[in-house]
Amino acid sequence: MCKKSLMVCLSWGLLAPFALLSGGTTLGQELTSQTSREYSIPRSTVHDIHSDILGRDYQLYVKLPPEYDEDKNALRKYPVAFLNDGPYTFQLASGVTHAAINRGAMESHILIGISYSPDDKPWESRRRDYTPKLEINPTGQAQAYLQFLREEVFPLTERLYRINNLRRAYVGYSLGGIFGIHTLFNAPDSFRYYLISSPSLWFGNRWAIGREQQYADDHKDLSAEVFFSVGSYEKPAAKGEGYSKPTPINMVLDLDQFYNSLASRKYQSLRLKKYKVANAHHELALPAALSQGLYWLFPGEKYQ
């Protein structure tokens, strides 16, 4: 098991020399005279993990809350949020939760980002791992990836960290949202909470919409707390990958249809929220969804 600090490189060069320091040295000259150095996200660690189930390697990025190592919390177990698309979402979630947790606006919780397989291109890794196996997408391995989480990732992280396994959250964006829906309807007890941002409901001729109906036909209840979000501009006239025929995408209307159908079931144990990110395209909707969604799932004492 390899363990190392999560590092982000910050360059101090090329800053405009506006302000004068003592002796006539400009601020820019003072800064560019220093050597570039790496910056570490506080309280973060990277673990390498090999999956026997998938036959591939991954990395887990872990960030602990600020009071985790205090003696008074030695027996305390924490909620945890698992984030797919980890190289992107982990840094965002770390940023948007930093002040909120420190100031009591959000409950302290552990963040765990899951990387792509380093032997694949990111789009290859996520399309294979996050999507169900359909005839038009024979490489979809969502069920095997879910088994990897349940049988390998969960036991490992609960052995290393004080995690409350009754309070797991899943965070998925775009195709990661499809994986969240797959998990919600196939093994909902994997997580108590789901944050599903900008889900690619167009995938597989709107596979998820049909899966929701299938679940309703076979079940009377669904125990979960689910936060859905979408950007208000996520409705371009584009062609969706995964369709048997080219079809325009309107992610706003797709989510409205999916959410309204799910809400109409009136499952006693299901708590739902839908949030529309104003003036946001697909690439810009996730930061607001993370801050609002994690706050809805993990509200702090400050605003209760």
N, C-alpha and C positions, 0 to 999 in steps of 0.2 A: 504494500500500500504506500503510494507516494503522497507526500503532504508538503505543500509549499504555500507561500503567501501569494495572494492574488494581486498582480501588479498592473498599474496603468501608467504609461509613459507620458509625462508632461514636459514640453519644451518651453524653455524660458527665452528663447531667442526671438529676434525680430520684433521686439516691442518698441513702440515709438518713443523717442527720447524727448519727452515733454518737460518733466519736472527737473529742476536742478538740485543736486545734493551738495553738501559742503565741499568746498574746493573747486566748484565749477563742474563736477562730474554729473552727467545727466543720469536720470533714472534708467533710461535704456542702456547706457554704457555700463552702469552698475550691474544690471541684470544679465546682460549678454556676456559679461566677464565670468559668470558662474557656469559650472558644468551642468549639463542637463542631467536630471536624475529621475528615478522612478517614484511613482506615488502609489501607495497601497491603500485599498479600501479598508477602513478600520475594522478590526475584529473579523476579518475574512480569511478563509482557508480554501485551498483546492485539494480535492482527493481524486486520484485516478481509480477507476473501477472497471474491471473486466466482467462482462456479462457472459456467463456460461449459457444462458437461455438464448441470447441473440448471437453469441459468437463474435462480439465486437467490444471495443473499448470505448469508454465515455469518461467525462470528468464531472464532478459535482462541486459547485461553488457554494460555500456555506458562509453566511454572515450571522453572527450572534448579536443579541440585543445588548445595550451598554452595561446593564447590571448583572449579566449572566454569571460572571465569575465572583461576585460578591459573596462573602461567607454566609450572609443571611438568606441567600437564595440557593444554597447548596442542594436542597431537596426539591426545589421548584422545577416543575416541568412546563414547557412552553408550547404554545401553538406553533405550527410550522406551515409555511407556504412553499410548495414545490412549483417551480417555474420552468416550463418548456421554453425552447429557443433561448437557453441560458446565456450565451454570449451577449445577447441584446437585452433581454428582460432583466437579468440579475443586476446590471448596473443601473438601469432605470428604477427598479424597485428599491435598491439601496438608497438612491437619491431621494425619492419621493417619500420614503418612510423615515428618513433620518431625523428631521426636526419634529415630525409628528410623534414619534416614539419618545424622543428625548423630552418633549414638553407635555406628555400625557394625553395628547389628542388621539393617539392610536395605541392600542394594547401592544405590549412588547411581544414579538414573535420572531422565530428563526426563519431566515430566507435560505432556500436551497435551489440554485439554478442547475439545470441539467444540460450539458453541452450536446452538440451534434457529435456524431461519430467522426473522429479526426481523420479516418481513412476515406471519408466521403466529402463531396462538396456539400455545403449547408443545405441547399435546396434538395439534393438527393437524399440526405439523411432525414430531413423533416418530412418529405413526402412519403418516404417508405415507413417511417416510424409512427407518424401521427394520423395516418388514414386507414380506414378499414379495407379489407380485401374485397374488391369488387371485380367484375369481369373486365371493366374498362381500366382498372388500375391493379393489375395482378401483383404489383410489388408492395401493396399496402400491408403493413405488419402491426397494426394498432393493437391487436389482441396479444401478440407476443410481447410488444413493448409494454403493455399494461402488466403482463406477467413479470417482466423485468422489474418494474416499479414495485409491485407487491411482494415479490419473493427475494429480491436482491437489494434494491435501493432502500426500501423501508427498514428491513432488519439491520442493514449496515448503519444507517444514520441514527437509528434508535439505540444502537449499541454505543455509538460515539458521543451522542448528545442527549440531553435531557428533553426529550420530545414527548408531548402529550399526544399519543396516537389516536385519541378520540377527537382531536381538533386539527386534523390535516386539511389544508386548502390546496386546490389545484388552480394554477394560473396558466391559461392558454390563449394564444393570439393567432388569428387567421387560421391556418391549417391546424395549429395547436388548439384552436377552439373546437374543431371537428373531433380531435382526440378527446377533449373534455366531454363532448356530447356522447361519443362512443362509450366512455367510461360511465357517465351518468346513467345510461340506459342498460349497460351490461354488468357493471359492478359498482353500483352507487355507493356502497359502503367503503370504497377505496378512500374517499374523501368525505368530510362533512360539508366542506365549503367548495364552491366552484366560482371562479372568476373567468368568464368567457368573453373575450374582447374581439370584436370584428370577426366573428366566425365565418369561415368560407362555406356558407350554406349552399352555394352553387355546386359544390363538389359532388360528383357522381350523380348528376341529374337530380340534385336536391335530396340526396340520400337521407340526410338528417331529418328532413320533414316527414318522410315516410317512416323512419325509425321511431319518431315520436308517436305516430299513430299506432304503430305496431306495439310499442310498450303499453300504451293506453288500453289496447284491446286485451292485453294479458295481465294487467296489474290494476289494483285498486288504490295504491298509495306509492309515494316516492319520497324518501327521507333524505332531504338535502337542503342547503341554502345556496341559491344560485344568483349571481350578479351577471347580467348581460350588458354589453355596451356596443355601440357602433358610432362611427363618425357621421355627422349629418351630410357630408359630401361623398359618402361611400356608395355612389350610384352611377359610375361611369358606364357608357355603352361599350363594354368590352366583352371578349369571349372568354368563358371560364374553362380552365384546364380541368379535365375530368368529365366533361359532357360528351355524350355520344354524338351530339350535333352542336355546332356553335350556337350559343344562346347569350343574349345580353345579361349583364349582371346588374342587379340593384340590391346591394347588401342591406340597405335600410328597410326596404319592403320585405325582403326575405326574413330579416330578424323580426319585424313586426308580425309577420304571419306565423313564424315558429313560436314566438313568445306568447302570442294571443291563444294559439292552440294549446300550448302547455298550461297556461294559466286557466283555461276553461275547464281543465280536468278537476280542478279544486281538490287536489291531493291534500289531505289533512296535514301531512308531515313536510310539505314543501313550502319553503319561503323564497319568494322571487322579487327581483328588482331589475328594472331596465333603465339604462342611462344613455342618453344621446349626447355625444360630445359635439358641441356647436362649432361650426366652421372648420371641421377637421376631415381631411382625407384619410385614406387607409394608413398611410405612412405616419400620420401625425396623431392618431386617435389614442394610441396605447398609453402614453404618459398620464393623461387625465383619467383614463379608465383605471389605471393602477392606483392612483391616489384616491379616487372616489370609491373604487371597489374594495380595496384593502381596508379603507376606513369603515365601509358598510359592514364588512365581515368581522373586523377587529376594532370596534370603537373603543376609545380610551375613556378614562374616568372624567377627563376635563370637561367633556361636552355631554355627559350622560345626565 
